[in-house]
C-alpha cells in the first residue's frame, strides 16, 4: 500500500511502474528535522515517470520513478539532496533496476543521519527509503 502523503500524480507514476519489470520506484520519506532540497537528479539509463520534487518537507514522502527505454536496458539514476538546516550535508540516492529481478538502491548520508531501506515481495521494484 502506498503512503497517503504521496501526491496523486506520483501515486499514478508508482502504479504505472509497479508491474513493469524494468522499472524502479523509490519512495523517499523525510524523517529529518529540515527540508530536503534537490541539488541534482540524473538518469543515465531509462526515462523519468516521476521526477523528484525541488523540496521535501519533514514527515512527507515523495516518489522517484523511472522506466527503461527498451527491452534490453535497465534504469540507472542518481538524486542528490541538501539539508536545509545543514547545507554541508548531502544525501545521495542511487537506484537501478539491474539485475532485472532485483532492483537496488544505495543511500549515502553523512553521520549523524541514518537510513532504512525496504521493499516487499509483492512489489520488488518499489523501494522504500526513510531518512532519520
PLY file of the C-alpha trace (Angstrom):
ply
format ascii 1.0
element vertex 132
property float x
property float y
property float z
element edge 131
property int vertex1
property int vertex2
end_header
0.00 0.00 0.00
1.27 3.44 -0.92
1.69 6.01 1.83
-1.19 8.54 1.84
1.17 11.57 1.87
2.29 10.91 -1.73
0.90 13.39 -4.25
-1.71 11.87 -6.59
0.43 12.36 -9.74
3.27 10.47 -8.06
0.87 7.75 -6.98
-0.18 7.25 -10.61
3.50 7.00 -11.60
4.12 4.40 -8.90
1.12 2.35 -10.03
2.34 2.58 -13.64
5.80 1.28 -12.69
4.84 -1.35 -10.11
4.11 -4.04 -12.70
6.95 -3.19 -15.09
9.95 -5.47 -14.65
12.39 -2.87 -15.99
11.44 -0.06 -13.67
12.49 1.31 -10.32
10.47 3.32 -7.83
11.97 4.94 -4.75
9.53 6.14 -2.08
11.53 8.64 -0.05
10.29 9.57 3.43
11.90 12.59 5.08
12.13 11.73 8.77
14.62 14.55 9.41
14.11 17.95 11.08
14.70 20.06 7.95
13.60 20.16 4.33
15.45 18.15 1.72
16.34 20.43 -1.20
17.03 18.75 -4.55
20.57 19.50 -5.68
20.66 17.29 -8.77
18.78 14.47 -10.48
20.29 12.44 -13.31
19.11 9.41 -15.19
21.82 7.68 -17.23
19.51 4.87 -18.43
15.73 4.96 -18.74
13.17 7.76 -18.65
11.55 9.61 -15.78
7.99 8.74 -14.81
8.09 10.80 -11.60
10.98 13.26 -11.22
11.93 14.23 -7.68
10.36 17.44 -6.34
12.50 20.51 -5.70
11.98 20.12 -1.92
10.62 17.57 0.54
9.33 18.79 3.91
9.84 16.79 7.12
7.32 13.99 7.60
6.40 13.83 3.90
7.02 11.20 1.24
7.76 11.59 -2.45
8.05 9.12 -5.30
11.00 8.95 -7.68
10.17 6.63 -10.59
11.74 5.62 -13.89
11.11 3.07 -16.66
13.61 1.56 -19.06
13.71 2.78 -22.66
13.77 -0.70 -24.20
13.54 -4.42 -23.50
17.34 -4.65 -23.34
18.06 -1.78 -20.98
17.68 -1.08 -17.29
17.09 2.04 -15.20
20.04 3.79 -13.58
19.80 7.14 -11.80
21.09 9.33 -9.01
19.37 12.04 -6.96
21.24 14.27 -4.50
19.58 16.37 -1.80
20.99 19.03 0.53
19.52 19.53 4.00
18.02 22.99 4.51
19.24 23.18 8.12
22.71 21.69 7.41
23.96 22.75 3.97
27.19 20.79 4.43
25.23 17.50 4.50
24.32 15.95 1.16
22.28 12.79 0.80
22.71 10.78 -2.40
20.30 8.11 -3.59
21.46 5.85 -6.43
18.89 3.46 -7.86
18.97 0.81 -10.57
16.71 -1.89 -11.98
19.69 -4.13 -12.79
19.71 -7.05 -12.34
16.14 -7.08 -13.62
14.76 -9.32 -10.88
16.37 -7.37 -8.07
16.26 -3.54 -8.17
18.64 -1.85 -5.79
19.05 1.44 -4.04
22.17 2.76 -2.33
21.79 5.72 0.02
24.79 7.73 1.21
24.17 10.03 4.17
26.81 11.55 6.47
26.73 10.97 10.24
24.63 11.51 12.30
21.97 10.83 9.65
20.79 7.27 9.10
18.63 5.46 6.57
16.30 2.47 6.43
15.63 0.73 3.10
12.93 -1.89 2.50
10.87 -3.50 -0.26
8.09 -6.07 -0.38
7.98 -9.43 -2.14
4.79 -8.40 -3.96
6.37 -5.20 -5.39
10.15 -5.79 -5.51
10.77 -2.80 -7.80
9.25 -0.40 -5.23
11.96 0.52 -2.73
11.12 2.47 0.44
13.80 4.75 1.87
13.38 6.54 5.21
15.87 9.18 6.38
16.19 9.56 10.14
0 1
1 2
2 3
3 4
4 5
5 6
6 7
7 8
8 9
9 10
10 11
11 12
12 13
13 14
14 15
15 16
16 17
17 18
18 19
19 20
20 21
21 22
22 23
23 24
24 25
25 26
26 27
27 28
28 29
29 30
30 31
31 32
32 33
33 34
34 35
35 36
36 37
37 38
38 39
39 40
40 41
41 42
42 43
43 44
44 45
45 46
46 47
47 48
48 49
49 50
50 51
51 52
52 53
53 54
54 55
55 56
56 57
57 58
58 59
59 60
60 61
61 62
62 63
63 64
64 65
65 66
66 67
67 68
68 69
69 70
70 71
71 72
72 73
73 74
74 75
75 76
76 77
77 78
78 79
79 80
80 81
81 82
82 83
83 84
84 85
85 86
86 87
87 88
88 89
89 90
90 91
91 92
92 93
93 94
94 95
95 96
96 97
97 98
98 99
99 100
100 101
101 102
102 103
103 104
104 105
105 106
106 107
107 108
108 109
109 110
110 111
111 112
112 113
113 114
114 115
115 116
116 117
117 118
118 119
119 120
120 121
121 122
122 123
123 124
124 125
125 126
126 127
127 128
128 129
129 130
130 131
